Amino acid sequence: MTKSPLLSIRNLSIGFETDEGFVQAVENVSFDLQEGETMGLVGESGSGKSVSALSVMRLLPKRTSKITSGEILFHHPRRGEIDLLKLSEEEMQHIRGNYIGMIFQEPMTSLNPVKRCGEQVMESILWHKKSGEKDAHDKVIQLFEEVKLPEPRRTFRKYPHELSGGQRQRVMIAMAIACDPLLLIADEPTTALDVTVQKNILQLIGELQMRHKMSVLFISHDLGVIHEVADHAAIMRKGQIVETGDVKELFRNPQHPYSKGLVACRPGTHVRPRILPVVADFESAKDGQTSFIPEEENPDERKKRHEEIYSQPPVLEVKGLQAGFVTRKSFLGKPLDWFRAVDDVSFSVYKGETLGLVGESGCGKTTLGRTILRLFEPMGGQVLYNGVDLAKLKKDDLRKLRPRIQIIFQDPYSSLTPGMQVGTAILEPMRIHSIGKNDTDRKKKIMDLLKRVGLEERHYHRYPHEFSGGQRQRICIARALALQPDFIICDESVSALDVSVQAQVLNLLNDLKREFGLTYIFISHDLSVVKFMSDRIMVMQNGKIVESGEADQLYLNPEMPYTRKLIDAVLHPE
């Protein structure tokens, strides 16, 4: 007798009412999830994977969304097979949390900021299990221990902002499994996390699945993550499933051009291509061409280039730099205690190189980048840019120098003014620093820049919300280039992007570096990305540089256990 799947989606089609009319987001999607199995649903932003998952929970916005066809069949332990789309809202409330739990992508927006973490998890238990408060409290402490939160009783009383990103995600996991669901939906649960925290969360979800005998629908844009956690996978492209299969076979021998592109576009750990493959390389492949193999960088050419770079004096010298934050003040506001985020850091950067800076969240790498630029005031030390100490410059002199050293921030959306057209956002700093003869000349330069970063002239008059994440990051790159800098600090500038879009932006940064003769400090928590981009790598931990060296050598032969830990956390299906 054939066993029924726990979840079956049949010919599901979903659309949304927008200002431009009705948009089809999901079209004829079908797949089965068996009991005890992990199914990966993978694709780029906008592919329809999260919309499909939210439809299972019946959490799509009622006013704008419409399910035009299909069934979502769930094998209820008492009622047998039921179509979730036909249940009343009251019946669906009984299903949510009780039989199907969900971990959302961004825990900070999913948790109530003014309610203690433990109380939020208790709510679900009190609602579904009709437990007394003491039993529910004890259950939450047990769950916090199970998801390996530090000091569960103290964490129970903390608010979400008092926890790290990984800890907040563990609270969300505890909430999702509080009522022992049969199905756990994990929607991009590790996207914004460090690679080491990500690996711990993935291992935790796997352990909980085995212990609670759950099925898991795991949604991600990262095929490395899917390879780590899933038994089977379905790859989505523009609202349709283009390929399904066993995960190992799918990675070993993908059939669809889009699948091939997703597998290939993440930076490898054992090769050094000149450029990263992108999805378009496979989708535009000629008939009979089954694969796209990028040209690898010649080691002798790389060695010769490094000899040229390091034979010249450094363009930036950081000596004994210290930076931090006040943690305790007197009654009159006098600082009494400091947290040293950057602790006696020294290094040099040479013209034309990319220096990678890698470490976990909280290690001090972003603070270091911003202190170099005097966006944070240093507590001590020197920052010599072409012999000029930025740490001691007066504000007027610093302002004159600012165009030469620019920064590309992690979140492009928060870096752009929502109510300002992107052309104006690029033009404004040019006007302040007198780049260009007049606004007509500046606009002409901006149009040229937009084309160079892969956008179009018509994008000049659009607003930030009208662009995808990858396009917004390109706008921020264009804005940095508009001031004609020599030196750019890229602060986690690709960490929030889909791996396919990430590959495009990394290739773009390298192209621009060659074209404009730029020097980069490239900050990231992902060592595979840093290795691809960098000539040298510095590893930062607890405010200090603990290891540095040529990128390939450091990756192959790390000396410090912490560096080895970062390398081991890289998920790549090779």
C-alpha positions in Angstrom: 0.0 0.0 0.0 1.4 3.4 -1.0 1.8 5.9 1.8 0.1 9.3 1.3 2.4 12.3 1.3 2.0 14.7 4.3 1.7 17.7 2.0 0.6 17.8 -1.7 0.4 20.9 -3.7 -1.5 20.5 -7.0 -1.5 23.0 -9.9 -1.3 26.0 -7.6 -1.6 29.4 -9.3 -1.5 32.7 -7.3 -1.7 36.3 -8.5 -1.7 39.8 -7.0 -3.6 43.0 -7.8 -1.1 45.8 -8.4 -1.2 49.4 -9.7 -0.2 48.0 -13.1 -2.9 45.3 -13.0 -3.1 41.6 -12.1 0.3 39.9 -11.8 0.7 36.1 -11.9 3.3 35.2 -9.1 2.9 31.4 -9.1 1.7 29.3 -12.0 0.7 25.6 -11.9 3.1 24.6 -9.1 2.9 21.0 -8.0 5.0 18.9 -5.6 4.8 16.3 -2.8 6.4 16.3 0.7 6.6 12.9 2.3 6.6 12.3 6.1 10.0 12.8 7.7 11.5 14.3 4.5 13.1 17.7 4.0 12.0 19.3 0.7 14.0 22.3 -0.6 12.2 25.0 -2.5 14.9 27.2 -4.2 15.0 30.2 -6.5 15.8 33.9 -6.7 13.9 36.6 -5.1 10.6 37.0 -6.9 10.5 33.4 -8.1 7.4 32.6 -6.0 8.8 30.3 -3.4 7.8 32.4 -0.3 4.4 33.1 -1.8 3.9 29.3 -2.2 4.9 28.7 1.4 2.6 31.5 2.7 -0.3 30.0 0.8 0.2 26.8 2.8 -0.2 28.8 6.0 -3.0 30.9 4.4 -1.1 34.0 5.3 -1.3 35.8 2.0 -2.9 39.3 2.1 -6.6 38.9 1.5 -7.2 42.2 -0.3 -4.5 41.9 -2.9 -3.8 38.2 -3.4 -5.9 35.7 -5.3 -5.5 31.9 -5.6 -6.8 31.3 -9.1 -6.4 27.5 -9.2 -5.1 24.5 -7.3 -5.2 22.5 -4.1 -3.1 22.3 -1.0 -3.7 18.9 0.5 -2.6 18.2 4.0 -2.7 14.8 5.7 -4.4 15.6 9.0 -3.8 12.9 11.7 -7.5 12.6 12.6 -9.4 13.9 9.5 -7.2 12.4 6.8 -6.5 14.4 3.6 -7.9 17.9 3.7 -7.7 20.8 1.3 -6.3 23.8 3.4 -7.7 26.2 0.8 -11.3 25.1 1.7 -11.0 25.5 5.5 -12.6 28.4 7.3 -10.4 30.9 9.0 -11.3 29.4 12.4 -10.4 25.9 11.2 -7.1 27.2 9.8 -6.2 28.9 13.1 -6.3 25.4 14.6 -3.9 24.1 11.9 -1.4 26.9 12.2 1.1 26.3 15.0 -0.6 23.2 16.1 0.1 21.0 13.0 2.1 23.4 10.8 4.8 25.7 12.2 6.7 28.4 10.4 10.1 30.0 10.8 10.1 33.4 9.1 13.1 35.0 7.3 13.6 38.0 9.6 13.0 37.3 13.3 13.2 40.9 14.3 10.1 41.8 12.2 8.3 38.6 13.3 8.8 39.0 17.1 6.9 41.7 19.1 9.6 44.2 20.1 7.8 45.2 23.3 7.1 41.7 24.6 9.5 39.4 26.4 10.7 36.5 24.2 9.5 33.8 26.6 6.0 35.3 26.8 5.7 35.3 23.0 6.5 31.5 22.8 4.1 30.9 25.7 1.2 32.4 23.8 1.2 29.7 21.2 1.3 26.9 23.8 -1.6 28.5 25.8 -3.7 29.0 22.7 -3.3 25.5 21.2 -2.6 23.2 24.1 -4.9 24.8 26.7 -2.1 24.4 29.3 -1.8 26.2 32.6 0.7 29.1 32.8 3.2 27.2 34.9 3.2 24.2 32.5 3.5 26.6 29.6 6.4 28.4 31.3 8.2 25.2 32.0 7.7 24.1 28.4 9.2 27.3 27.1 12.3 26.8 29.3 12.6 23.3 28.0 12.3 24.5 24.4 14.9 27.2 24.9 17.3 24.5 26.2 16.4 22.3 23.2 17.3 25.1 20.7 20.5 25.8 22.7 19.8 29.3 23.8 22.2 30.5 26.5 20.8 30.8 30.1 17.2 29.9 29.1 15.6 31.4 32.2 17.3 34.8 31.6 16.5 34.6 27.9 12.9 34.1 28.8 12.8 37.6 30.3 14.7 39.3 27.6 13.3 41.5 24.8 14.1 40.7 21.1 16.5 43.6 20.8 18.6 42.2 23.6 19.5 39.1 21.6 21.8 38.5 18.7 20.4 37.6 15.2 21.2 33.9 15.7 19.6 33.9 19.2 16.4 35.6 17.8 16.2 33.0 15.1 16.4 30.3 17.8 13.5 31.9 19.7 11.5 31.8 16.4 12.4 28.1 16.0 11.3 27.4 19.6 8.0 29.1 18.8 7.5 27.1 15.6 8.0 23.7 17.2 6.3 24.6 20.5 3.2 22.5 19.7 5.1 19.6 18.1 3.9 20.3 14.5 3.9 17.6 11.8 5.2 20.1 9.2 7.8 22.9 9.7 8.1 25.6 7.0 11.5 27.4 7.2 11.4 30.5 5.0 15.0 31.7 4.4 15.8 31.1 8.1 19.6 31.7 7.8 19.8 34.4 5.0 21.1 37.3 7.2 23.2 35.2 9.5 27.0 34.7 9.7 28.2 31.5 8.0 29.1 29.9 11.3 25.8 30.8 12.9 24.0 29.6 9.8 25.7 26.2 10.0 24.7 25.9 13.7 21.0 26.8 12.9 20.9 24.3 10.0 22.3 21.6 12.3 19.8 22.5 14.9 16.9 22.3 12.5 18.1 18.8 11.4 18.4 17.6 15.0 14.9 18.9 15.9 13.5 17.3 12.8 14.8 13.9 13.8 13.8 14.3 17.4 10.2 15.5 16.7 9.8 13.4 13.5 8.7 16.5 11.5 8.7 17.0 7.8 10.4 20.2 6.7 9.7 22.5 3.7 13.0 24.5 3.5 13.0 27.7 1.3 16.2 29.3 0.3 17.9 31.2 -2.6 21.2 29.5 -1.7 21.8 26.1 -3.3 24.7 25.5 -0.9 22.2 25.6 2.0 19.7 23.3 0.2 22.4 20.8 -0.5 23.2 20.7 3.2 19.7 20.2 4.5 17.3 18.7 1.9 16.6 15.2 0.6 14.8 16.5 -2.5 14.5 19.9 -4.1 12.3 21.9 -6.5 13.8 24.8 -8.4 11.5 27.8 -9.1 11.9 30.4 -11.8 9.4 33.2 -12.5 6.6 31.4 -10.6 7.1 28.0 -12.1 9.0 24.9 -11.1 11.6 24.2 -13.7 13.3 21.1 -12.2 12.8 18.7 -9.3 14.8 15.8 -8.1 17.1 14.2 -5.5 19.4 16.9 -4.2 22.7 15.1 -4.8 21.7 14.2 -8.3 20.4 17.7 -9.0 23.7 19.2 -8.0 25.7 16.5 -9.8 23.8 16.7 -13.0 21.4 19.6 -13.3 19.3 19.6 -16.5 17.6 23.0 -16.8 19.9 25.9 -17.8 18.6 27.9 -14.8 19.5 25.1 -12.5 23.0 24.9 -14.0 23.4 28.6 -13.5 22.4 28.5 -9.8 24.8 25.6 -9.1 27.7 27.4 -10.8 27.4 31.0 -9.7 28.4 30.7 -6.1 32.2 31.3 -5.6 34.1 28.0 -5.5 36.6 27.2 -2.8 39.1 25.1 -4.9 39.3 27.2 -8.1 39.8 30.8 -8.9 37.8 31.9 -12.0 38.5 35.2 -13.7 34.8 35.9 -13.5 31.9 34.1 -11.8 29.4 32.4 -14.1 25.9 33.9 -14.0 22.5 32.4 -14.9 22.4 34.3 -18.2 25.6 32.4 -19.4 23.7 29.2 -19.3 20.3 30.4 -20.5 22.0 32.0 -23.6 24.1 28.9 -24.3 24.0 27.7 -27.9 22.3 24.5 -28.9 24.5 21.5 -28.0 26.5 23.5 -25.4 25.7 21.7 -22.1 27.9 23.7 -19.7 29.7 27.0 -19.3 33.2 26.7 -17.9 34.7 30.1 -17.0 38.4 30.8 -17.6 40.6 30.3 -14.5 43.0 33.0 -13.4 46.6 32.1 -14.2 48.7 31.7 -11.0 51.8 33.1 -12.6 49.9 36.2 -13.7 48.4 36.6 -10.2 51.9 36.3 -8.6 53.3 38.9 -11.1 50.4 41.3 -10.4 51.0 41.0 -6.6 54.7 41.7 -7.0 53.8 44.9 -8.8 51.2 45.9 -6.2 53.3 45.3 -3.2 56.5 46.9 -4.6 54.9 50.4 -4.2 54.3 52.3 -1.0 50.9 51.7 0.7 48.0 54.0 -0.1 46.5 53.5 3.4 48.3 52.7 6.7 46.3 52.0 9.8 48.5 52.1 13.0 47.3 51.0 16.4 43.7 52.1 15.7 41.2 51.9 18.6 37.5 52.5 18.4 34.5 51.7 20.6 31.3 52.7 22.3 30.4 54.1 25.7 28.7 51.4 27.8 28.3 53.3 31.0 28.0 57.0 31.8 27.9 59.0 35.1 24.9 60.9 36.2 26.2 64.0 34.4 26.9 62.1 31.2 30.6 61.6 31.6 31.8 58.3 30.0 32.8 55.8 32.6 33.3 52.6 30.6 34.0 51.7 27.0 33.5 48.6 24.8 36.5 48.3 22.5 35.1 47.2 19.1 38.5 47.8 17.4 41.5 47.1 19.6 45.0 48.2 18.5 44.6 47.3 14.8 47.4 47.9 12.3 47.6 47.0 8.6 48.4 48.5 5.2 46.5 48.6 1.9 48.3 49.0 -1.5 47.1 50.8 -4.6 45.1 48.5 -6.9 44.6 45.6 -4.4 41.5 44.2 -2.8 42.1 43.6 0.9 39.4 41.2 2.3 38.3 41.6 5.9 36.3 38.7 7.3 34.8 37.7 10.6 31.6 37.0 12.4 29.0 39.7 13.4 30.3 41.7 16.4 34.0 41.1 15.6 34.5 44.8 14.8 34.9 44.7 11.0 32.2 47.2 10.2 33.3 49.5 13.0 36.8 49.4 11.6 35.7 50.3 8.1 33.6 53.3 9.4 36.3 54.5 11.8 38.8 54.6 8.8 36.3 57.0 7.1 35.8 58.9 10.4 32.1 58.0 10.3 33.0 56.8 13.9 35.5 58.9 15.8 38.6 56.9 16.7 39.7 56.6 20.4 43.4 56.3 19.4 45.8 55.4 16.6 46.5 56.7 13.1 44.8 56.3 9.7 47.3 57.6 7.1 45.8 58.0 3.6 48.6 59.0 1.2 50.5 60.2 4.3 47.7 62.3 5.6 46.3 61.3 9.1 42.5 61.1 8.7 42.1 60.6 12.4 43.5 64.2 13.1 42.1 66.1 10.1 39.8 69.0 10.8 36.2 68.7 9.5 36.7 71.1 6.6 39.8 69.3 5.4 38.2 65.9 5.9 35.2 67.0 3.9 37.5 67.9 1.0 39.1 64.5 1.1 35.8 62.5 1.4 35.2 62.1 -2.3 38.5 60.2 -2.6 37.4 57.5 -0.1 33.9 56.1 -0.5 31.8 53.3 1.1 29.1 51.0 -0.2 26.9 49.9 2.6 25.3 46.5 3.3 21.7 47.5 3.0 21.1 49.6 -0.2 17.5 50.4 0.7 18.4 52.1 3.9 21.2 53.9 2.2 18.8 55.6 -0.3 16.2 58.2 0.5 12.8 56.6 -0.2 11.2 59.8 -1.5 14.1 60.9 -3.7 14.6 59.8 -7.3 17.8 57.8 -7.7 19.2 60.2 -10.2 18.9 63.0 -7.7 20.4 60.8 -5.0 23.5 60.4 -7.1 23.5 64.1 -8.3 23.3 65.6 -4.8 26.8 64.6 -3.5 28.3 65.5 -6.9 26.8 69.0 -6.5 28.1 69.3 -2.9 31.6 68.3 -3.9 31.6 70.3 -7.2 32.0 67.3 -9.4 31.1 68.4 -13.0 30.6 71.9 -14.4 26.8 72.1 -13.9 23.7 69.9 -13.4 23.5 69.2 -17.1 27.0 67.9 -17.2 26.4 66.0 -13.9 23.3 64.4 -15.3 25.2 63.3 -18.4 27.9 61.7 -16.2 25.2 59.9 -14.1 23.5 58.5 -17.2 26.8 57.1 -18.3 27.4 55.7 -14.8 24.0 54.0 -14.7 24.8 52.2 -18.0 28.2 51.2 -16.7 26.7 49.5 -13.6 24.2 47.6 -15.7 21.2 49.9 -15.4 19.4 52.1 -18.0 19.0 55.9 -18.5 15.2 55.6 -17.8 16.1 54.5 -14.2 17.3 58.0 -13.4 13.7 59.2 -12.6 12.6 56.1 -10.6 12.4 55.7 -6.8 14.3 53.1 -4.7 11.2 51.0 -4.0 10.8 50.4 -7.7 14.0 48.4 -7.9 15.1 44.9 -6.9 17.8 44.5 -4.2 20.5 43.8 -6.8 19.5 47.0 -8.8 19.5 49.1 -5.6 23.0 47.9 -4.8 24.1 48.9 -8.4 22.6 52.4 -7.7 24.7 52.6 -4.5 27.8 51.6 -6.5 27.1 54.3 -9.1 26.6 56.9 -6.3 30.0 56.0 -4.9 31.7 56.1 -8.3 30.1 59.5 -9.1 32.6 61.2 -6.7 35.5 59.8 -8.7 37.1 58.0 -5.7 40.4 56.1 -5.6 39.5 53.9 -2.6 36.2 52.2 -1.8 35.2 50.2 1.4 32.6 47.6 0.5 30.8 46.8 3.7 28.9 43.5 3.3 27.8 44.9 0.0 26.5 41.5 -1.4 25.5 39.6 1.7 21.7 40.3 1.4 21.6 39.4 -2.3 20.6 36.2 -4.1 23.6 34.1 -5.0 22.9 34.7 -8.8 22.6 38.4 -8.3 25.6 38.4 -5.9 27.7 36.9 -8.7 26.7 39.7 -11.1 27.6 42.4 -8.5 31.0 40.8 -7.6 31.9 40.6 -11.3 30.8 44.3 -11.7 33.0 45.4 -8.8 36.0 43.7 -10.3 35.3 45.2 -13.7 35.0 48.7 -12.2 38.1 48.2 -10.2 40.1 47.5 -13.4 38.4 50.3 -15.4 38.8 53.1 -12.8 42.0 51.9 -11.0 40.2 51.4 -7.7 41.5 50.0 -4.4 39.0 48.1 -2.2 38.6 47.0 1.4 36.0 44.2 1.0 34.2 43.3 4.2 32.1 40.2 4.6 31.3 37.3 6.9 31.5 34.8 4.0 35.0 33.5 3.4 34.2 32.0 -0.1 33.1 35.4 -1.4 36.1 37.2 0.3 38.5 34.6 -1.2 37.2 35.2 -4.7 37.4 39.0 -4.4 40.7 39.4 -2.5 44.4 39.6 -3.1 45.0 39.4 0.7 42.7 38.5 3.6 42.6 39.7 7.2 40.6 37.7 9.8 39.1 39.7 12.6 37.9 38.4 16.0 37.0 40.3 19.1 38.3 43.6 17.7 41.7 42.3 16.7 43.3 41.0 13.5 44.1 37.4 14.4 45.5 36.3 11.0 46.3 37.7 7.6 47.9 36.5 4.3 47.6 36.0 0.6 44.0 34.9 0.0 44.6 31.4 -1.5 47.3 30.5 0.9 45.3 31.6 3.9 42.3 29.6 2.7 44.4 26.5 2.1 46.6 26.7 5.1 45.0 28.6 8.0 47.1 28.9 11.1 44.3 29.9 13.6 41.5 27.7 14.8 39.1 30.6 14.3 40.0 30.9 10.6 39.5 27.1 10.2 36.1 27.5 11.8 35.1 30.1 9.3 36.3 28.0 6.4 34.6 24.9 7.6 31.3 26.8 7.9 31.3 27.6 4.1 28.5 25.6 2.5 29.4 24.8 -1.1 28.3 21.7 -3.0 31.6 20.7 -4.6 
